[in-house]
Amino acid sequence: MISFVGPSYPLFNKAASERSINLFMATIESGTGKAPFILQSIPGLTLFAALGAEYRGGINIAGRAFVVMGPTLYELSVLGVATVRGTLLTSTGRVSIAAGVSQVVIVDGPYGYILTQSSNAFTRITSPNFPGSRYVTFLHGYFVFVHPDTQQYYISAIDDATKFNALEFASAESNPDKLQVVLSDHDELKLFGDFTVETAHDTGGADFPFSRNGGALMEVGCIAPDTVLKLDNSIYWLGQNESGGGLVFKAAGYQPQIVSNDAISQFLQSSTNLAGATAYGYQQGGKTFYCINAPGLKTTLVYEAKSMQWHERADIDMVTGDYKQHRATGYLYAFGKCLVGSADGRIYMLDPLATSNAGDALVRDRVSPHNAIPALDRLQFPRFQLDCTVGKSQVGLDAQVQLRYSNDGGLNWSNWQMRSLGKTGEFKKRVVWHRLGQARDRVWQVRCTDDVTFNIIGASA
């Protein structure tokens, strides 16, 4: 056996080069399997609804699913039928949504909107004391907002986002940085600034109900507000401090933990606009995924919390072979389904049984670590055998897998060589390549783009 199964560690140099595209590390928890972990294919996509404008945000409230697509607020049925519930004054960019006892509040920056749940009435927030906000959350009956370009956050009246008192605000004051995001978590408010995260709790004050918790300061802030996300009983975000940025953090109580490794951080820092990065997260099959899309990158970076490993997700141009970021840009759990929205105007279901992206190819790529010995002696490679899923081709088809290799650290590659994954029921099919030459430093790449189940257990060479 060779070292083949592993995470993405995209340093792109001769020291390390391994990548897992649309394959993630899944632990064999029994401890008695053929390997401690395998590379499992991400779920494919099946179309749930086509609404014709970019996905901007969504929320599930007591079994009712709402999404904002372009300028329109829709309610979705269990069958994906969309009913218009309102129209926003903006049509692009993420929105923030929070649900109270009777109202759903949406903010898009300059404007705020209210959907009354009982009547489905949709109105704009027109109070002169509402200065706009990019983010809204709900805690203890109050809708809480960020005052744009200040350190301040402010609140609505109890259970009523039509009413605001100009004096009901407070500031995040530990550092003179702007407040970016406010988020309710574990019965507290988390106040994300550029370089710090503060905590406030409801002390029931007569003038203003929330007070700062002075012992809960995190001295790392947020570089990309749209990456702040509650997930896995914690909070994840793309952070920075006054020394630099580009690290992914997870809150462990009041302590920030770095979950990005050096390769992932360097990859993120190559973004053309890191502040414009967005993230979504979901749970499926007992695993939790935090997914980051950063402008200028060709893949989506994904952290899986159980294995604590990273992988990449991407669509592929079948003509050029180039990656482009996975089409999912946001997530909504509704009707027992894992739904994702995209910029192409569609809502998809993350379907573990699907092996294509709604009919488009789902590429599964694994680029191995370097296959070399410390002395860099020349090695012979008479055979390469892939231990993977076989015998799952659709009836009448013979799915294929491809192999190529590089002898210079991934700068130049051999031609692809195809092998069968076995026709339906050929569960003993061996996937083997022969006469693969020699090298002092060999990197392997395996690819499957066919509409077939494909998981990798290991390889020998």
C-alpha positions as MATLAB code, in Angstrom:
seq = 'MISFVGPSYPLFNKAASERSINLFMATIESGTGKAPFILQSIPGLTLFAALGAEYRGGINIAGRAFVVMGPTLYELSVLGVATVRGTLLTSTGRVSIAAGVSQVVIVDGPYGYILTQSSNAFTRITSPNFPGSRYVTFLHGYFVFVHPDTQQYYISAIDDATKFNALEFASAESNPDKLQVVLSDHDELKLFGDFTVETAHDTGGADFPFSRNGGALMEVGCIAPDTVLKLDNSIYWLGQNESGGGLVFKAAGYQPQIVSNDAISQFLQSSTNLAGATAYGYQQGGKTFYCINAPGLKTTLVYEAKSMQWHERADIDMVTGDYKQHRATGYLYAFGKCLVGSADGRIYMLDPLATSNAGDALVRDRVSPHNAIPALDRLQFPRFQLDCTVGKSQVGLDAQVQLRYSNDGGLNWSNWQMRSLGKTGEFKKRVVWHRLGQARDRVWQVRCTDDVTFNIIGASA';
ca = [
       0.000    0.000    0.000;
       1.020    3.622   -0.511;
      -0.086    6.775    1.258;
      -3.035    7.725   -0.920;
      -6.180    8.554    1.067;
      -6.034   11.942    2.768;
      -7.315   15.540    2.936;
      -6.646   18.569    0.781;
      -3.372   20.282    1.647;
      -2.938   22.595   -1.364;
       0.539   24.068   -0.959;
       1.205   23.532   -4.679;
       4.928   22.884   -4.386;
       7.297   19.921   -4.331;
       6.982   19.567   -0.568;
       3.249   18.839   -0.535;
       0.580   18.680   -3.192;
      -2.285   16.437   -2.100;
      -5.845   17.382   -2.919;
      -9.270   15.821   -2.484;
     -11.854   17.362   -4.817;
     -15.470   16.408   -4.036;
     -14.139   13.629   -1.798;
     -13.993   13.917    1.987;
     -12.367   11.800    4.667;
     -14.860    9.507    6.407;
     -13.697    7.662    9.501;
     -14.413    3.925    9.857;
     -15.578    4.215   13.444;
     -15.631    0.478   14.209;
     -11.846    0.337   13.937;
     -12.114   -3.018   12.158;
     -12.374   -1.899    8.549;
      -9.804   -2.282    5.786;
      -8.545    1.203    6.556;
      -9.046    3.752    9.355;
     -10.778    6.081    6.911;
     -11.859    6.284    3.276;
     -12.459    9.063    0.766;
     -16.223    9.363    0.350;
     -17.929   11.221   -2.456;
     -19.840   14.361   -1.544;
     -23.586   14.205   -2.225;
     -24.717   15.010   -5.724;
     -27.410   17.538   -6.530;
     -31.018   17.064   -7.561;
     -33.139   20.031   -8.634;
     -35.720   21.165   -6.065;
     -36.897   24.530   -7.450;
     -35.935   26.883  -10.294;
     -36.625   30.526   -9.436;
     -34.487   32.440  -11.902;
     -32.391   34.721   -9.663;
     -29.442   34.333   -7.293;
     -29.936   32.797   -3.865;
     -29.437   35.423   -1.134;
     -30.614   33.714    2.062;
     -33.253   31.522    3.642;
     -34.882   30.443    6.895;
     -37.033   27.578    8.156;
     -39.669   28.598   10.702;
     -41.890   25.915   12.239;
     -41.995   23.928    9.007;
     -42.317   26.957    6.706;
     -39.394   27.527    4.327;
     -38.621   31.022    3.048;
     -35.905   32.023    0.560;
     -34.837   35.314   -0.972;
     -33.951   34.935   -4.645;
     -32.978   38.161   -6.385;
     -35.466   40.817   -5.204;
     -38.190   38.319   -4.256;
     -39.122   36.585   -1.011;
     -40.631   33.173   -1.713;
     -42.215   30.531    0.466;
     -41.420   27.001   -0.713;
     -43.676   23.981   -0.401;
     -42.458   20.459    0.285;
     -42.652   19.848   -3.481;
     -40.576   22.919   -4.340;
     -43.526   25.052   -5.454;
     -42.765   28.738   -4.791;
     -45.260   31.357   -3.616;
     -44.287   35.050   -3.695;
     -44.474   36.634   -0.239;
     -42.812   39.999   -0.887;
     -40.436   42.123   -2.947;
     -37.214   43.737   -1.719;
     -35.695   46.984   -2.988;
     -32.368   45.269   -3.704;
     -31.675   42.262   -5.913;
     -28.086   41.177   -5.174;
     -25.922   40.429   -2.160;
     -26.634   38.359    0.905;
     -29.524   39.124    3.193;
     -29.804   38.391    6.932;
     -33.035   36.894    8.283;
     -34.297   36.410   11.845;
     -37.596   35.079   13.157;
     -39.405   36.313   16.254;
     -42.649   35.227   17.855;
     -44.872   36.669   15.137;
     -42.575   38.437   12.675;
     -39.835   37.496   10.230;
     -37.331   40.322    9.689;
     -35.067   40.614    6.634;
     -32.285   43.178    6.212;
     -30.183   43.832    3.115;
     -28.052   46.795    4.245;
     -30.004   49.994    3.631;
     -33.465   48.497    4.110;
     -35.399   46.282    6.470;
     -38.577   44.267    5.841;
     -41.165   42.457    7.974;
     -43.257   39.418    7.110;
     -46.093   38.892    9.566;
     -46.367   35.137    9.944;
     -50.086   34.925   10.662;
     -51.274   37.065    7.722;
     -48.282   36.865    5.324;
     -48.379   40.685    5.118;
     -45.042   42.051    3.857;
     -44.004   45.610    4.731;
     -40.903   47.790    4.844;
     -39.463   49.061    8.113;
     -40.103   52.795    7.845;
     -39.262   54.013   11.355;
     -37.051   57.131   11.240;
     -34.971   55.486   13.985;
     -34.035   52.538   11.751;
     -30.671   53.377   10.080;
     -30.412   50.093    8.165;
     -28.317   47.033    8.910;
     -26.509   44.166    7.186;
     -27.308   41.723    9.983;
     -30.181   40.939   12.303;
     -30.630   38.400   15.093;
     -33.318   37.710   17.719;
     -32.882   37.258   21.466;
     -35.311   37.507   24.391;
     -38.015   39.192   22.327;
     -35.748   41.810   20.738;
     -34.638   42.042   17.128;
     -31.002   43.182   17.311;
     -29.280   45.066   14.467;
     -25.842   46.485   13.575;
     -25.679   50.241   13.006;
     -23.732   50.518    9.703;
     -20.142   51.803    9.905;
     -20.160   52.258   13.678;
     -19.413   50.317   16.871;
     -23.092   50.319   17.778;
     -25.867   47.751   17.873;
     -29.506   48.627   18.515;
     -32.792   46.881   19.247;
     -36.443   46.952   18.263;
     -39.384   47.089   20.613;
     -40.363   43.769   22.180;
     -41.641   41.446   19.423;
     -42.197   44.394   17.088;
     -39.653   45.472   14.454;
     -41.850   48.368   13.323;
     -40.923   50.345   16.447;
     -37.517   51.682   17.498;
     -36.363   54.015   20.246;
     -33.431   56.170   19.163;
     -31.903   55.838   22.648;
     -31.923   52.028   22.766;
     -28.451   51.210   21.524;
     -25.057   50.207   22.911;
     -21.484   49.986   21.655;
     -18.857   47.295   21.417;
     -16.114   49.296   23.067;
     -13.165   47.020   23.853;
     -11.460   48.059   20.625;
     -12.115   51.066   18.358;
     -13.030   48.803   15.434;
     -16.318   48.775   13.559;
     -18.986   46.281   14.530;
     -19.584   43.851   11.662;
     -21.985   41.127   12.809;
     -24.319   40.513   15.737;
     -25.368   36.934   16.443;
     -27.396   35.304   19.223;
     -25.731   32.176   20.593;
     -26.185   30.225   23.821;
     -28.515   32.889   25.241;
     -25.983   35.673   24.592;
     -25.155   38.195   21.897;
     -21.853   37.778   20.042;
     -20.580   41.094   18.678;
     -18.060   40.579   15.863;
     -15.821   43.548   15.131;
     -12.907   43.920   12.748;
     -10.361   42.782   15.351;
     -12.316   41.599   18.416;
     -15.391   39.605   19.404;
     -17.319   40.762   22.469;
     -20.179   39.119   24.358;
     -23.258   40.807   25.804;
     -26.039   39.276   27.875;
     -29.504   40.361   28.944;
     -29.260   41.934   32.398;
     -32.713   43.539   32.189;
     -31.477   47.102   32.551;
     -34.171   49.774   32.575;
     -32.421   51.929   29.960;
     -31.023   49.132   27.795;
     -31.388   45.386   28.437;
     -27.979   44.148   27.236;
     -24.649   44.585   29.021;
     -21.103   43.700   28.056;
     -19.453   40.613   29.587;
     -15.963   41.929   30.301;
     -14.465   38.473   30.855;
     -15.507   37.060   27.479;
     -13.449   39.098   25.022;
     -11.865   37.285   22.068;
      -8.942   39.212   20.625;
      -9.540   38.112   17.065;
     -12.130   39.655   14.787;
     -13.861   39.046   11.497;
     -12.397   39.756    8.067;
     -15.399   38.441    6.096;
     -18.752   39.097    7.798;
     -20.660   36.662    5.578;
     -18.579   33.764    6.906;
     -19.846   34.052   10.520;
     -21.983   30.973   11.091;
     -23.545   29.017   13.947;
     -22.729   25.353   13.402;
     -21.910   22.229   15.406;
     -22.974   23.888   18.683;
     -20.343   26.569   18.085;
     -19.538   29.504   15.788;
     -17.187   29.444   12.796;
     -15.765   32.451   10.969;
     -12.928   33.702    8.774;
     -10.936   35.923   11.095;
      -8.197   38.449   11.517;
      -6.430   40.455   14.183;
      -4.212   43.519   13.994;
      -1.298   41.345   12.847;
      -3.021   39.791    9.851;
      -5.901   37.669    8.616;
      -6.990   34.635    6.668;
      -7.370   32.047    9.461;
     -10.549   30.068   10.058;
     -11.683   30.026   13.688;
     -14.101   28.041   15.793;
     -15.323   29.381   19.133;
     -14.643   27.040   22.058;
     -16.608   28.831   24.735;
     -14.962   32.236   24.890;
     -11.723   31.053   23.249;
     -11.074   31.127   19.490;
      -9.542   27.938   18.091;
      -7.794   27.901   14.699;
      -9.175   25.116   12.495;
      -7.386   26.059    9.257;
      -3.926   24.639    8.593;
      -1.075   26.512    6.902;
      -1.967   25.303    3.403;
      -5.632   26.270    3.704;
      -4.731   29.688    5.136;
      -2.262   30.373    2.325;
      -4.857   29.279   -0.203;
      -7.450   31.631    1.314;
      -4.981   34.518    1.348;
      -4.623   34.175   -2.430;
      -8.240   35.328   -2.766;
      -8.761   38.507   -4.757;
     -11.176   39.842   -2.116;
     -11.044   37.916    1.137;
     -13.472   40.328    2.817;
     -16.059   39.249    0.231;
     -15.851   35.565    1.155;
     -19.083   33.797    2.100;
     -19.800   30.580    3.964;
     -22.588   28.131    4.614;
     -22.741   25.024    6.753;
     -24.798   21.890    7.096;
     -25.065   18.516    8.812;
     -25.690   15.277    6.963;
     -24.901   11.643    7.625;
     -23.589   12.401   11.104;
     -21.025   14.881    9.776;
     -20.808   18.664    9.928;
     -19.454   20.707    7.013;
     -18.341   24.367    6.965;
     -17.991   25.573    3.360;
     -16.155   28.750    2.264;
     -16.397   30.447   -1.130;
     -13.740   33.144   -1.544;
     -13.537   35.390   -4.640;
     -10.762   34.464   -7.061;
     -10.417   30.847   -5.903;
     -11.372   28.009   -8.235;
     -12.615   25.669   -5.528;
     -14.785   25.808   -2.423;
     -12.873   25.006    0.788;
     -14.687   22.709    3.217;
     -13.899   21.754    6.825;
     -15.463   18.555    8.189;
     -15.726   18.788   11.971;
     -15.643   15.093   12.920;
     -12.435   14.250   11.061;
     -11.127   17.843   11.550;
      -9.879   17.692    7.944;
     -10.327   19.866    4.873;
     -11.362   18.991    1.342;
     -12.339   20.984   -1.737;
     -15.515   21.105   -3.778;
     -15.832   22.205   -7.360;
     -17.793   22.020  -10.553;
     -15.758   21.221  -13.646;
     -15.724   22.530  -17.202;
     -15.732   19.282  -19.166;
     -14.254   21.034  -22.234;
     -11.255   22.725  -20.604;
     -10.959   20.552  -17.495;
     -10.828   23.680  -15.315;
     -12.360   23.790  -11.846;
     -14.841   26.432  -10.783;
     -16.288   26.880   -7.318;
     -19.073   24.516   -6.333;
     -22.383   26.054   -7.337;
     -23.877   25.947   -3.828;
     -23.674   29.336   -2.091;
     -26.131   28.960    0.806;
     -27.961   26.326    2.822;
     -31.455   25.721    4.177;
     -32.706   22.672    6.068;
     -36.419   22.213    5.382;
     -38.902   19.351    5.045;
     -36.192   16.951    6.210;
     -34.106   17.887    3.153;
     -30.666   19.484    2.898;
     -31.268   22.291    0.400;
     -28.672   24.594   -1.156;
     -29.170   27.713   -3.207;
     -26.958   28.929   -6.015;
     -26.250   31.950   -8.170;
     -27.850   30.192  -11.156;
     -31.330   30.776   -9.727;
     -31.946   27.225   -8.578;
     -32.488   25.440   -5.279;
     -30.934   21.966   -5.165;
     -31.139   19.100   -2.727;
     -27.875   17.645   -1.444;
     -28.682   14.035   -2.307;
     -26.367   11.248   -1.053;
     -27.877    8.924   -3.673;
     -27.190   11.299   -6.575;
     -23.919   10.869   -8.474;
     -24.194   13.936  -10.723;
     -24.894   17.623  -10.237;
     -28.461   17.689  -11.549;
     -27.251   16.008  -14.740;
     -23.889   17.772  -14.939;
     -20.714   15.811  -14.223;
     -19.717   15.398  -10.583;
     -15.927   15.185  -10.740;
     -14.175   13.192   -7.994;
     -10.414   13.886   -7.977;
      -7.668   12.648   -5.687;
      -4.101   13.897   -6.012;
      -1.808   11.822   -3.817;
       1.040   12.866   -1.520;
       4.525   12.486   -2.976;
       5.545    8.840   -3.513;
       9.293    9.032   -2.838;
      11.933    7.823   -0.391;
      14.206   10.222    1.525;
      17.237    9.447   -0.650;
      15.209   10.102   -3.816;
      16.374    6.817   -5.320;
      14.695    5.871   -8.568;
      11.604    3.695   -8.011;
      10.005    1.296  -10.497;
       6.207    1.294  -10.876;
       5.128   -1.843  -12.740;
       1.580   -1.666  -11.339;
      -0.923    0.687   -9.678;
      -4.094   -0.780   -8.160;
      -6.969    1.338   -6.892;
      -9.205   -0.033   -4.136;
     -12.518    1.715   -4.770;
     -16.239    1.206   -5.322;
     -16.879   -1.115   -8.273;
     -19.869   -2.818   -9.858;
     -22.196    0.158   -9.407;
     -22.493    1.282  -13.049;
     -25.975    1.985  -14.344;
     -27.560   -0.905  -16.206;
     -26.106   -1.187  -19.693;
     -23.182    1.149  -18.966;
     -19.558    0.593  -17.987;
     -18.325    3.498  -15.870;
     -14.671    4.504  -16.125;
     -11.980    5.897  -13.848;
      -8.842    7.702  -15.038;
      -5.247    7.734  -13.801;
      -2.323    9.984  -14.605;
       0.959   10.755  -12.849;
       3.596   13.439  -12.458;
       7.337   13.009  -11.882;
       8.048   16.680  -11.097;
       5.720   17.470   -8.210;
       2.587   18.088  -10.264;
       3.966   20.593  -12.773;
       3.676   18.252  -15.739;
       1.490   15.189  -16.141;
       1.286   12.033  -18.202;
      -1.703   11.294  -20.410;
      -4.837    9.938  -18.781;
      -5.291    6.162  -18.819;
      -8.828    4.754  -18.498;
      -9.977    1.665  -16.624;
     -13.402    0.136  -16.064;
     -15.166    0.368  -12.711;
     -17.111   -2.743  -13.612;
     -20.556   -3.250  -15.060;
     -23.576   -3.621  -12.796;
     -22.915   -6.371  -10.280;
     -19.204   -6.836  -11.040;
     -18.291   -6.432   -7.387;
     -14.978   -8.304   -7.719;
     -13.682   -6.080  -10.494;
     -10.025   -5.104  -10.049;
      -8.958   -1.614  -11.129;
      -5.318   -1.963  -12.197;
      -2.850   -0.119  -14.427;
       0.461   -1.661  -15.574;
       3.863   -0.515  -16.886;
       3.889    2.953  -15.321;
       7.605    3.659  -15.641;
       9.969    4.924  -13.000;
      10.556    8.101  -11.013;
      12.390    9.532   -8.034;
       9.317   11.463   -6.911;
       5.889   10.322   -8.140;
       2.514   12.012   -7.601;
      -0.659   10.192   -8.695;
      -4.017   11.616   -9.730;
      -7.219    9.575   -9.957;
     -10.385   11.047  -11.484;
     -13.950    9.864  -11.954;
     -16.538   12.011  -13.751;
     -19.059    9.318  -14.685;
     -22.527    9.150  -13.126;
     -21.622    6.368  -10.703;
     -21.010    5.781   -7.001;
     -17.302    6.342   -6.376;
     -15.499    6.078   -3.041;
     -11.791    5.363   -2.520;
     -10.521    2.939    0.122;
      -6.844    2.971   -0.760;
      -4.226    2.217   -3.413;
      -1.094    0.153   -3.902;
       1.801    0.798   -6.249;
];
